[in-house]
Amino acid sequence: MRKVLVANRGEIACRVFRSARALGLGTVAVHSEADAGAAHVDAADQAVAIGPAPARHSYLDVDRVIAAARQTGADAVHPGYGFLSENADFAQRVQDEGLIWIGPAPDTIRAMGDKAQARALAAAAGVPILPGSDRIAPGDAVDLAAMGAAVGYPLLVKAAAGGGGIGMRRVNDPAQLEATVAATQSMAAKAFGDGTVFLERFVPKARHVEIQVFGFGAAGAVHLFERDCSLQRRFQKVIEESPAPGLPPATRQAMADAAVALCRHTGYSGAGTIEFIVDAESFDFFFLEMNTRIQVEHPVTEMVTGQDLVAMQLLLAAGRLPATPQADIASRGHAIECRLYAENPDRQFLPSPGPLTVFAPRPRARGCASTAAIARAM
């Protein structure tokens, strides 16, 4: 590996360039016409314009991304997060073109990207899963009433494809199930091109905790401890914290062991995150999904472990990273990441992007609940 093209923009592109440069690798940025003056363009050794502003005509255009790699002599592609990062067809295309794909195998991305199939793989690996149903495709003749009763209420109707909370609806009353399944199938078909859904038990008092993992393929896998991401808005994470506050040591260890077991079962290679739902009362935990990429929140883990996850990705793809013993990874200190939202309250809190002119955080008010107290109350 000599030169890495990052098929992305913004913060994650700059982040990959920093680690690549530290390893002596050349760097290539791609950008839309609108992003010609963006920071990631200046941060790279070379930059290639790949189309107009709409992402589907630039960052999501596989042919243009591959052409940029050929034009610049890049021999490796890092997808970052978002855009094509969990697109198995893109990963396969990169490999078919004779380039190095910096990420897990395309088959793994495809399998874990289907939530129903991911649940089955987790169960086969001995990872706890919530009661759920088989896949329900549009037009399937199924007994929804019996399925719902078997899963138990309240339950969620969830799209098998996609993510980010899109295509996920709660059902409290059996009388609502049929209409909710139909509505969710329609939404999923429009958003993801796949209307398949499944049912899953809903945990009313739940925490959302994820385990950072790194797999070495047949050589095994390690975990890099957990991040608590229970504080969310519209199913999007707002606070990421490590270590997770108020989590019993036994639960913490059992979740980490389960995450590594799933990685070993699938022969996972590279950085990934396995997400769990944790019952806030019993501390029982259940598999939610796996993200087969680096995440926005990875610096939280890097700060408490001292590990450079992006450098690990690059070295593994280059065949220069031996399997790391779990005993060599320790967590020290505490790290929190906060996502800031720009919303317009006069337009029902729709996104409101624009220049940030003033940032003035206020001191915590006396009597304000701590994050740990909030987590314990969830």
C-alpha positions in Angstrom: 0.0 0.0 0.0 1.4 3.4 -1.1 -1.5 5.8 -1.5 -4.9 5.9 0.0 -8.0 7.5 -1.5 -10.7 8.4 1.0 -14.2 8.1 -0.6 -15.7 10.6 1.7 -15.4 14.2 2.8 -15.1 16.4 5.9 -13.9 15.4 9.3 -13.5 11.7 8.6 -11.5 12.3 5.5 -9.1 14.6 7.4 -8.9 12.0 10.2 -7.9 9.3 7.8 -5.3 11.5 6.2 -3.6 12.2 9.5 -3.1 8.6 10.3 -2.1 7.8 6.7 0.5 10.6 6.6 1.9 9.4 9.9 2.4 5.9 8.3 4.2 7.5 5.3 1.3 6.9 2.9 0.2 9.3 0.1 -3.4 10.7 0.4 -6.1 11.5 -2.2 -9.3 13.5 -1.6 -12.4 13.4 -3.8 -14.8 16.3 -3.7 -17.9 17.6 -5.4 -17.9 20.9 -7.2 -19.5 22.5 -4.1 -16.7 21.2 -1.8 -13.8 22.4 -3.8 -12.7 24.7 -1.0 -13.4 22.2 1.8 -10.8 21.4 4.5 -10.4 17.8 3.5 -9.3 18.9 0.0 -6.5 21.0 1.4 -5.5 18.3 3.8 -4.7 15.7 1.1 -1.7 15.4 -1.2 -4.0 15.2 -4.2 -7.6 16.1 -4.9 -10.0 15.1 -7.7 -13.3 16.7 -8.5 -15.9 13.9 -9.0 -19.1 15.7 -9.9 -21.7 18.2 -9.0 -23.1 18.9 -5.5 -25.8 16.3 -5.2 -24.1 13.3 -3.5 -25.7 10.8 -5.9 -23.7 12.5 -8.7 -20.4 12.6 -6.8 -19.7 10.9 -3.5 -22.2 8.1 -4.3 -21.1 7.6 -7.9 -19.0 4.5 -7.7 -17.6 4.8 -11.3 -16.3 8.3 -10.5 -14.7 7.3 -7.3 -12.9 4.4 -9.0 -11.8 6.6 -11.8 -10.3 9.1 -9.3 -8.3 6.3 -7.8 -7.0 5.3 -11.2 -6.2 8.9 -12.2 -4.1 9.5 -9.1 -2.5 6.1 -8.8 -4.1 5.4 -5.4 -3.9 1.7 -4.6 -6.2 1.6 -1.6 -9.7 3.0 -0.7 -10.9 4.0 2.7 -14.7 4.6 2.8 -14.9 6.7 6.0 -18.4 6.6 7.4 -21.7 7.4 5.7 -22.0 7.5 1.9 -20.6 4.2 0.5 -19.0 2.9 3.8 -21.4 0.0 4.3 -22.2 -0.7 0.6 -21.1 -4.3 0.0 -21.3 -3.8 -3.8 -18.9 -0.9 -3.6 -16.5 -2.9 -1.5 -16.6 -5.7 -4.0 -16.1 -3.3 -6.9 -13.0 -1.9 -5.2 -11.5 -5.4 -4.8 -12.5 -6.4 -8.4 -10.6 -3.4 -9.7 -7.5 -4.7 -8.0 -7.5 -2.0 -5.3 -7.1 -2.6 -1.5 -10.4 -2.3 0.4 -9.8 -0.8 3.8 -12.7 -2.5 5.6 -14.3 -5.9 6.3 -15.1 -8.4 3.5 -18.0 -7.5 1.2 -19.9 -10.6 2.2 -19.6 -9.6 5.9 -20.9 -6.1 5.1 -23.8 -7.5 3.3 -24.7 -10.0 6.0 -24.5 -7.6 8.9 -26.3 -4.9 6.9 -29.4 -7.0 6.9 -30.8 -6.7 10.4 -32.7 -9.9 10.3 -29.7 -11.9 9.0 -27.5 -10.2 11.6 -29.8 -11.3 14.4 -29.5 -14.9 13.1 -25.7 -14.7 13.1 -25.7 -13.2 16.6 -27.9 -16.0 17.9 -25.6 -18.6 16.2 -22.6 -17.1 18.0 -24.4 -17.4 21.3 -25.1 -13.7 21.7 -28.4 -12.8 23.4 -31.1 -11.5 21.1 -34.6 -10.2 21.9 -37.6 -12.3 21.0 -38.4 -11.6 17.3 -40.1 -12.9 14.2 -39.0 -14.2 10.8 -38.7 -11.7 7.9 -42.0 -10.3 6.5 -41.8 -9.2 2.9 -44.5 -7.1 1.3 -47.2 -9.5 0.1 -46.2 -12.4 2.3 -49.2 -14.4 3.6 -48.4 -14.5 7.3 -50.4 -14.7 10.6 -49.4 -11.3 12.0 -51.6 -11.8 15.1 -49.8 -15.0 16.0 -46.4 -13.5 15.3 -47.1 -10.5 17.5 -48.4 -12.6 20.3 -45.2 -14.8 20.1 -42.9 -11.8 20.2 -44.9 -10.0 23.0 -46.0 -6.4 23.4 -44.9 -3.7 23.3 -42.9 -4.5 20.1 -41.1 -2.8 17.3 -41.7 -3.2 13.6 -38.2 -2.8 12.1 -37.0 -2.5 8.5 -34.5 -5.3 7.7 -32.4 -2.9 5.7 -31.2 0.6 6.5 -30.4 2.2 9.9 -30.3 5.4 11.9 -33.8 4.7 13.4 -35.4 5.0 9.9 -38.1 2.4 9.4 -38.7 1.5 13.0 -42.1 1.9 14.7 -43.5 0.9 18.1 -46.7 -1.1 18.5 -48.4 -1.2 21.9 -51.7 -2.6 20.9 -52.2 -5.8 18.8 -55.0 -4.0 16.9 -52.3 -1.6 15.5 -50.0 -4.3 14.2 -51.3 -4.9 10.7 -51.4 -1.2 9.8 -48.0 -0.5 11.3 -46.4 -3.4 9.4 -47.9 -2.1 6.1 -46.7 1.5 6.8 -43.2 0.4 7.8 -42.9 -1.8 4.7 -43.9 1.2 2.5 -41.4 3.5 4.2 -38.6 0.9 4.0 -39.2 0.3 0.3 -39.0 4.0 -0.4 -35.9 4.6 1.8 -33.9 1.5 1.2 -35.4 -0.2 -1.8 -36.4 -3.2 0.4 -39.7 -3.4 2.1 -38.8 -6.4 4.2 -39.5 -6.0 8.0 -39.5 -8.1 11.1 -40.9 -7.8 14.6 -38.8 -7.5 17.8 -39.7 -7.1 21.5 -39.4 -3.5 22.7 -37.6 -2.8 26.0 -39.4 0.2 27.7 -36.5 1.1 30.1 -33.5 0.6 28.0 -29.9 1.9 27.6 -28.0 1.8 24.4 -24.4 0.6 24.8 -22.0 -0.3 22.1 -18.7 -2.3 22.0 -15.9 -1.2 19.8 -14.3 -4.2 18.2 -11.4 -5.0 15.9 -11.1 -8.2 14.0 -8.1 -9.9 12.5 -10.0 -12.4 10.4 -9.1 -16.0 11.1 -6.6 -14.7 13.8 -9.4 -13.7 16.1 -10.7 -10.4 17.4 -10.4 -8.0 20.4 -12.7 -5.5 22.0 -11.8 -1.9 22.9 -14.4 -1.5 25.7 -17.7 0.2 25.5 -19.4 3.5 24.7 -22.7 4.5 26.3 -24.9 6.2 23.7 -28.2 6.2 25.5 -28.9 10.0 25.3 -30.4 10.4 21.8 -32.6 12.6 19.8 -34.7 11.2 17.0 -32.8 7.9 17.3 -29.5 9.8 16.7 -26.8 9.7 19.3 -26.1 12.9 21.1 -23.7 11.9 23.9 -21.1 9.1 23.7 -19.3 8.2 26.9 -16.7 5.7 27.9 -16.7 4.0 30.3 -20.4 3.6 30.4 -21.6 5.1 33.7 -23.4 2.8 36.3 -22.9 -0.4 34.3 -22.1 -3.4 36.6 -18.7 -4.9 35.9 -20.2 -8.3 35.1 -22.5 -6.9 32.5 -19.6 -4.9 31.0 -17.5 -7.9 30.6 -20.2 -10.2 29.4 -21.1 -7.7 26.6 -17.5 -7.4 25.5 -17.1 -11.2 25.5 -20.3 -11.5 23.4 -19.1 -8.9 20.9 -15.8 -10.7 20.4 -17.6 -14.0 20.0 -19.7 -12.6 17.2 -16.5 -11.2 15.5 -14.9 -14.6 15.8 -18.0 -16.4 14.5 -18.1 -14.2 11.4 -14.3 -14.0 10.8 -14.6 -10.3 11.0 -11.7 -8.2 9.8 -11.1 -4.5 10.7 -12.9 -2.0 12.9 -16.5 -2.3 13.8 -19.1 -1.6 16.5 -21.6 -4.0 18.0 -24.5 -2.3 19.5 -26.6 -3.7 22.4 -29.9 -2.8 24.1 -29.4 -3.0 27.9 -32.4 -3.4 30.2 -31.9 -0.5 32.7 -33.5 -2.5 35.5 -32.2 -6.0 35.1 -29.0 -5.2 33.2 -29.8 -8.0 30.7 -28.4 -7.1 27.3 -29.4 -8.0 23.8 -27.9 -7.7 20.3 -29.2 -4.7 18.3 -27.0 -4.4 15.2 -23.4 -4.2 14.0 -21.8 -1.3 12.1 -19.2 -2.6 9.7 -17.2 0.6 9.6 -15.4 3.2 11.7 -17.9 5.4 13.5 -18.2 9.1 14.2 -17.6 8.3 17.9 -14.4 6.4 17.5 -12.2 9.2 19.1 -14.0 8.4 22.4 -12.5 4.9 22.4 -9.1 6.2 21.1 -8.9 8.6 24.0 -9.4 6.0 26.7 -7.4 3.2 25.1 -4.6 5.1 23.4 -5.2 3.1 20.3 -5.2 4.7 16.8 -8.1 2.8 15.2 -7.6 4.3 11.8 -4.0 3.4 11.8 -5.0 -0.1 12.8 -7.3 -0.2 9.8 -4.6 0.9 7.4 -2.0 -1.4 8.7 -4.3 -4.4 8.7 -5.3 -3.8 5.1 -1.6 -3.5 4.2 -0.8 -6.8 5.9 1.3 -5.1 8.5 -0.7 -5.6 11.6 -0.4 -8.8 13.7 -3.2 -9.8 15.9 -3.2 -7.8 19.1 -3.6 -9.7 22.4 -6.6 -8.6 24.4 -4.3 -8.2 27.4 -2.5 -5.4 25.6 -5.6 -3.2 25.5 -6.5 -1.2 28.6 -9.0 1.6 29.3 -7.8 4.5 31.3 -9.6 7.7 32.2 -12.9 9.0 30.9 -14.0 10.5 27.6 -17.3 12.1 26.4 -18.2 13.3 22.9 -21.2 15.6 22.3 -23.0 16.1 19.0 -24.3 19.6 18.5 -27.5 20.1 16.6 -28.4 23.1 14.6 -32.2 23.2 14.4 -34.8 25.9 13.7 -37.5 25.9 16.5 -39.7 28.1 14.3 -39.8 25.4 11.6 -40.6 22.4 13.9 -36.9 21.9 14.6 -35.9 21.2 11.1 -32.1 21.1 10.4 -30.8 24.6 10.1 -27.2 24.6 8.7 -25.0 27.6 8.4 -21.9 29.4 9.7 -21.3 29.1 13.5 -20.6 32.6 14.7 -20.9 32.2 18.5 -20.3 29.2 20.8 -20.8 29.9 24.5 -21.3 26.8 26.6 -22.9 27.6 30.0 -21.6 26.2 33.3 -23.6 23.3 34.7 -26.4 24.7 36.8 -26.4 23.8 40.5 -28.6 20.7 41.0 -28.4 19.6 37.4 -28.4 15.8 37.0 -25.1 14.2 36.1 -24.8 11.9 33.1 -24.4 9.0 35.4 -27.6 9.9 37.3 -29.4 10.3 34.0 -28.2 6.9 32.8 -29.3 5.3 36.1 -32.7 6.7 35.7 -33.2 5.4 32.2 
